[in-house]
Amino acid sequence: MANSIKEQQDILEKLNIHVLNPMQEEATFVIEKTTNTILLSPTGTGKTLAFLLPLVKLLDPNCKDIQALIIVPSRELAIQIEQVVRSMGSGFKVNAVYGGRPMSKDKIEIKHVPAILIGTPGRICDHIKRKTLNLQTTQILILDETDRMLDMGFSDDLEMIVQKIPKTNRQTLMFSATLSNEIISISQSYLKD
């Protein structure tokens, strides 16, 4: 669903947001124009909206596969982002998978393939190992709170997931509150440019 400026304004009105902050405006512009983006911004500055607004513009309403994978460090964040996507009224199916709930519930939800899948690294890896999740056609990879995921020891899980998404035609977005040597290292590995 390619959103026009008017449709983006409609989304903002649904979310009761009147104006994007400068970081969100810049991020929206950059994400729509580049293959890879690293955004460093403190926690609580609106990074979620900064990637969701351009994301819904990039998705193909005719595609029946998982087009975007958003990896987050916690189930709370997965649920929060899923709720924001639904509140946007984009028309794209969204689901979240995370630990702490039955795997059978995940399987039912992802059997009816969402355009946007949000999940924690461990649960996504579980689905990959069980072959209940196919990321071969996923074109957009978003790593939200990358610094926190690395601090929590998810680097091996992230590596496994990233390897399952073809690098050709993949757009990778990394969001972090801090810049560390580990962030620099994985950005060189995960990003094409």
C-alpha positions, 0 to 999 in steps of 0.5 A: 500500500504505497502511502501518499503524503495525505495517507501519511497524514491520515496515519499521523492523525490516527495516532494523534500526532500532529508533527514529526520531530526532526529525527523522524522527518530525516529518518523517513526521508533517508529510509525511503532513499537508501538501501541501508540505514543506521540511526542513533538516537536516545531511547524515547525519541520516536524511533519506532514511528521513524521506521514504521512510516517509511516501512508501510510505503515500501511494502507491496500490497500484492505480495503474500510473503513476509516482506519486513522482519523487525527484530527487537530485544523484548516481548514488551517491545514486540507487542508495542510495535505490533499495536502501533502498526495496527493503530496506523491502519495501514492495511498490512497484516502484522504479527509478533512472535516472542517467548513466554507464550505457546509456540502453537499460537505463533504457528497459527498466526504466521501460517496466515503470512503477515506482511510485517513480522516482529519478533525476539531473536530467540523466538525467531531462531526457534521458528527458523530451526523448526522450519515454520518460518521462511525468510527467503523473500523478506526484503526489509530487515529492521534491528530495533534497539540493536545495542540492547540486543547485543548487550543481552547476548543475542549476537549469535541469534542475530547472525543466524537470522540475518544469514537466512535473509538474502542479501540481494535486494535487502534493505537493512535498518539498524536502530540504536541508542548508543554507538559501540565497537560491536555496533560498528562491527555488525553494521559492517557485516550486515549492511551492504553499503 
